[in-house]
Amino acid sequence: MHVMVVHNRYASAQPSGENKVVDQEVELLRAAGHRVDRFERRSDDIGALSLPRKAALPLLVPWNPAVRTELAARLRAERPDVVHVHNVFPLLSPAVLAGCADAGVPVVATLHNYGQVCPPGTLQRDGRPCSACVGGSALPAVRHGCYRGSRLATVPLALSLSVNRRRWWTGVERFLCISAAQREVLVRSGMPAERLAVKHNFVPEPGVRREGPGEHVLYLGRLAEAKGVRLLMTAWDALTAAGGVGVPLVIAGSGPLEPEVTAWAAGRPDVRVVGLYDTARSREAVARSVAVVAPSTWMEAFGLVVVEAMAAGVPAVAAGHGAFTELVEDGVTGLLHRPGDAESLADRLRLVASDPDRNDELGRAARLRYERGFSPAVGLERLLEAYRSASAGRTGGGRVPPAVTDGRAGRGGASAAGRDGGSR
């Protein structure tokens, strides 16, 4: 197939699971012999804009007419079979949908977060779950300044959500939800259920797997409140006071809480803050882990780090809500803790580190789950299935059922990204 990928890349200074997913899908398609072109903008380029252009940027978040014209011209010249849209904030805008319509090319869109129903995309406010804008007006987000704690910064996102809602719903042939839990929220919000499919992200073979019991507990990701970093620090303090778990905590990543985390870890032999790892070092760190911890306080739409742990044969300790409940089978492929509960998190970490034989069983089961549900072969099959269904929908050739998934999320029809894949 010939695919045009549309994506606004997040800033390179912070981890972005979404950028990683986009790049991996492009590589997967090309390796299988498909032609993939890119239509991209980079948030890194904002810093080089003139002051007048920076001042005008919020006005273009809801609609950027120049992008519509440019994309339509590219599509008419190159004639791809399908356009795959990922992130359009802040430099592309939903005008990309009009560009696709102008050129008559069907659209598939991956929803990496909850941006279709929540301006910041997190379904969280003040560290707690929030659904005030789901299925209704985005005014609550403006009132509370949900994006970056600023009412002014939230206005363009809220306006874009409000004025472009129907354009998204009618201009996209197939939405790809990255979990059944995410799909359930979006269906309840009023999005067209027949256009919402579940397609979990895949993870490439890491090239390295765990050998032996592991050397550390690993947190790998953005150092932000919504990711549960403060909750993890509280839980680790409790474990340390009770004698520890026998291995150190390694924290790899960057983000707004980095100074606080670094100060907390200073002088402690049981904690190492190592900064932002590249892909190779991340894979090595995962493979040397007793467990990978994902204590997010917001309901993650997916949870890439959990599947990366599975690929390396390492169990995860994750919050028992959102997508984690369909990725981790509690007590079989990993452990789930009560969301937002530091005592429960400490108990799960203690349990996963205390029994090496049981830990090894969890790791082997996690690897098997990866092979069956999240491998490149599975990812390619589901991606092409979505593209074909989008083309069939545009030509009237039929449609596939709404859940394109691995079976365990068969409940995806009716049950349970700042955005960084998403966190902004």
N, C-alpha and C positions, 0 to 999 in steps of 0.2 A: 504494500500500500504506500501511498504518498501522503504524509502527514505534515501539517504545519503546527508547530507548538508555539503557543502564545503565553508569555510569562513575564511579569515584572519581578526581577530578581531582588531579593532582600539584601540589606547591607551586609557586606562581607565581614564586618567587624564583630558580628554576633552569629552564633550557630543558627542554621536554618535547615530544619528537616525538610521543608518544602523545596528549597533549592536542590537538596540532595535527591529527593524523589524525582524531580523533573529531569535532572541529569541522568539518573539511573535508567529511567524509562526511555530517554532518547538513545542511550547506549544500547539498551536491550533491543529496541526496534532496529537500529542500524546493524547490530550484530546478526540479526535474523534476516537481513537483506532488504529491509524496507527503507524507503527514502524519507528522511526527516529534515525539514527546514525549521528555522527558528525565527520568530518575530518577538524581540525582547526589548525591554528597557531595564536599566539598572539603577536602584536607589542610590548606589555609590556616586552616580553622576550628579545628584542634586547639589552636592557641595560646590561643584564647578559652575553652577548657574549664576547669572548676574542677579543682583538684588531685586530688580523689577520682576524678573522671571520667577524667582523664589516667592515673591509676594503674590504673584498670580497663580501659583501652583494649586492652592486649595480650590480655586474656581474651576480647575480642570479635573478634579477628582471625580465629580459626578459625570462629566462628559468632556471628552477631549476630541474635538472635531478633526484636528489634524491627523490623529491616530486612525480615525475611521477612513479618511481618504488614503492614507499611506498603506494601510493593511489591505483595503479593497484593491488597490493597484497591484500589490504583490500577489494577491490571490488570483486575480484575472490573468496575470502574467505566468504564474507557476501552476495553476489549476490542481491543487491537492485534492485528494479524495475526501479529506476531513480536516477540520481544525480542532485542535485540543487546547482548550483554554485552562490556565491554572490561575495565577494571581494577576489582578489588573490594577492593584493599588500601589503607589499613587500616580504613576506616570502614564498608564495606558487607559484606564477607565472602561466602563461598560460600552463605550463607543466601538470597541472591537466587535461586539455582536452585530452592530449595524453594518460594519465593514464586511463581515461574513455574509450577511443577508444581501448586501449590494452585489456581491460576487456569486451568490447562489451556492455557497459551500456549507454543508452541514456541520454542526458544532457539537462537540463533547466537552463537558466542563468537569474537572475534578474539584470537589469541595473539600478543601484541606482543613477547614475549621467551620465555625458557625456564622460566618460573615453574611450569609443570606438572611439571617434573622436577628443578628446582634452586631451593632456597629464595630466594636473592637474584636468580635469573633470569638470571645472566650466564654460567654454565658456565665460571667462572674463579675461581682462588684464588691469591693472592700474585702476581698478574700473569701467571699461566700458565693454559692451558686445564685444566679439571678436569671430570671426569664421574663423580666418586665417588658421587653420589646418583642418577645416571641409572639407572632401571630397578630401583631398590632402596630401601633405607631412607634417610631424610634425616638420620640421626644424624651422618654425617661433617660435614655443614654446621654442626651444633651444636658438635661437638667443635672445629672450627676457627674458630668465630665468624664465619661467612662474610658475614653481614649486618651491615654497619657495624662490622666487627671486634669484635663482641660476641656471646658465647654466649647471654647473656640475651635480647638483641634478636632472635637467630635462632630461639629456641625457638618463638614463636607461628607464625612462617612454616613451620617444619619440621612442627609439629603440624598446621597447616592442610593442608599438602600430604599428610600421611600419612592423616588421618582423612577427608579430602574427595576423595581421588583417585577412588574409584569413583563418587561423586556427580557429579563433573564428567563422567566418561566415559559415564555413563548418562543424565545430565540435559540434555545438549547434543546437539541434532540434527546440527549442523554446526559443526565447528571450522574457522576460517579461519587457516591458516598464512600468514605474510607472505613466506615464501620456501620454495623446495624444500629448501634446506639445513636449515632449521628443521624441516620436516616429516620429513625423514629421521631426525633425532635423536629426534623424538617417537615415530615408529613403532618405532624400535629400543628405545625405553624401554618399549614395551608398550601405548601408547595405541592405540585402535581405528582402524586404517588407513582403514576405510570411512567414518569420520566426519571425516577430516582432508582438507580441500581447500586448495589453494594459491591465494591471492588477493593479489597484490602490492598495496601501497598505491599510490594514484594521487597525482598532484601537480597542482594547478590551474595553468592557464596563468599564467606569471609577469607577463605584460604588458610585459616588457622582456627583450631578448636581447643577447648580446654583439655589439658592433660594434668591429672592429679586433682587435689582438693581446692586449689585456688589460693591466692596470696592476699586478697583484699576484698572488701565490699566497695562497689563502684557506683558513684553517681556521675552520669555523663549527660550533660545538657546545659540549657540556659539557666543561669543563676538568677532566678526571678521568683517572686512571691507565688505566682500561680503554679509553678513547678514543684512547690512543696519544700523548698530549700530550708526555710525557717523551721518547718515541721521536722525535717530530718535532723537539723542541729539539736533541737529539743530532745528528740528520741535518742540521739547518739550520746548526749549528756547523761541521760538516764541509764543507758547501757554502761557507760564508763563508770558511773557512780556505783553500779552493781558488779563491777569487775571486768567489764568489756566482753568482747566476743572472740578474742584471740587473734584477730587480724585488724589492720588499720582500715579506716575509711579514706578512699581516694575520691576527690572531687575534681572533675575535669570539665571545664566550661568557662564561660564568661557571661556578663550581664550586669544589671543594675545593682544586684546584691553582692557583687564581687568584693568590694571593700569590707563589708560586714562579715562575709564568710572568711576572708583572709585574716581579719582581726580575731575572729573566734578561734581559728585554727592555730594562731601563732603560739609557738612554744609547746604544742601538744604532740607527743610521740604517736598518738593513735589517729591522727588526721593529717592528710597531705593534700594541699591545694596545688594543682599542677597546671592550671591555665587551660587554654583551648588546644585540644589535640587535633591533628589532621586525621584523615581517614585511616591511614596505616596504623598510627599510634592508638587510635580509638579501638580498632579491631584487636590489637595486641592486648590492650588494657582489659577489654571485655573477656578475652580468652583466658586471662590470668585471674578472673574474679571468682570468689565464692558465690557471689550473687550480684546482680545489678539491681539497684533500687530506683523506683519511679514513683515518688510519693505525691504526685500532682494533686493540688487542691481543686483545680478546675477539672471539668469532665473532658478529658482528652478525646478528640475525635478519632485518634488512632493510638500511637505510641510506638514510634519507630525503634527506639532504643530497646524496648522489650523484645521485639522480633529479632533485632541484631543479637541480643543475648541468646535467644533460642537457636539461632543459626550456629553459634559457637558452642552449643551444648551447655549453656549456663542458665540456671533458673533466675527468674525475676521476683522481686518483692514489690508489688504495685498496689496502688490505691484501688479499693473495690468499688469503682464506679466508672461510668463512661465506657470507652472502648476496652479498657483493661479487663473488664469482666468477660468479654468474648475472646480476648487474646490469651489470657492466663486461666487455665483450669485449676482452681484452688486445690492445693495438695497433690496435684498430678504433674503439672508442668511448671509450677511456681507457687507463690503464696500471695494472697490478697490481705490487705489490712483495712480496718475501718477508715474511710476517708476523713482526713483532718484530725485524726486521733493519734497523738504522739505515743501514748502508751501501747496502743495496738501495733503501731509500726515498730516500736522497740521489741515487742514480743515476737513479731514475725522475723525480724532480723536475728534475734537470738536463736530462734528455732531453726532457721535455715543454715546457720553457722555451727550449730551444736552437734549435728549428726552427719558426718561425712558420707556414710553409706546412703542415707536417705537423700542427701544433697545430690549424690551421683545419680540416683534414680530419677530425681526431678530433672536433672540436666539431660539425661538420655531421652526422657519423654518430651522435653522441650524441643530437642533437635528433631525428633520424629514429627512433631506438630509443625515445625518450620518446613520440613520437606514436603508435607502434604498440603500445606496451605499458603506458604509465603515464598516459595522458591522462584527463581527466574522463569522456569518453564511454566509454572502456574500463572505467574504475573503476565507473561506474554500472551498466553491463551485468553485470559480475561480481558486484556487490553484490546486485542484484535476483535474479540466478540463484541465489545462495546462500540468499536468503530463501525463494524458491519451493521450492527443494529441501528446506529445513527443514520447511516446511509440508507438503510431500508426504510426507516421512518420518514426520511425526506422524500424518497421516491414512491412511498405508499406500498412498499413491498412487505410490510408486516412489522411486527415488533416482538421483542423477547420479553420474558417475565421480568419484573422489576428487580429481582435479587440475583446478581451475578456474583456468586460467592462460593465458599468451600464446603458448605454443608453445615458446619457448626453454627454459622450465622444464618441458617435458614429461617430463623426467627426474624431475620432482617426485614421481612415484609411488614412486621407489625410490632416488634418489640425492641426491647432494649439492645493566627495565627498570627500585651502585645501579641501578634500572630506570628508564630514561628513554626510553620508547618503543622499547625500554624500558629505563630505568635508574631504580632506586629511589634 
